[in-house]
């Protein structure tokens, strides 16, 4: 799949199609947004786990 993207990028770099650069930019932004979303989800899970551990040790 990455080879396909590489070939498409090479073709678009050679070919004069500026609209696909916008698509590439949106693709990169989408990937970055997914990573940020995963980071926040894991951060929330970590905070919840730490809270439960704290309650467990605090109540016992």
C-alpha positions, 0 to 999 in steps of 0.5 A: 500500500505504501508503495502505491502511495509512493508511486502516486506521489512520484506521478503527482510530483512529475505531473502538473496536477496541483489539486492532488497536492491538496489531497495529499495534504489532507491525507497527511493532516488526517493521519496526524489527526488520528495519531493525536486522537489515539494519544488523547484516548490513551492519555484518558485511559492512563488517567482513569487507571491511575485514578483507580489505582489511587482509590484502591491504595487509598481505601485499603 
